[in-house]
Amino acid sequence: MVTAIVREWRDEEGWGVLDTPETPGGCFGHYSDIQTAGFRTLVPGQEVDLVWEAPGFKQDGYDYRAVAIVPRSA
């Protein structure tokens, strides 16, 4: 698990991009990978803990995709 920063998040589409040095160019994140109760959303600039994978194909233009996203407490 690594620390990532939310670059952008699109609630209406349920996905966004997370940045961390381990995932150059950004990591695709889907709302279903957010590990929290209730409405799953993130905000740009938010710190999260991230488990990611490199599936060998581009996910919506990104080489990396999230497997688990754990929002950090404020």
Protein Blocks (a to p, Z undefined) as FASTA:
>chain_A
ZZdddfbdcfknopacdddfklghiaaddfklpccehjddddehiacddddddehpaeeh
iabdcfbdcdddZZ
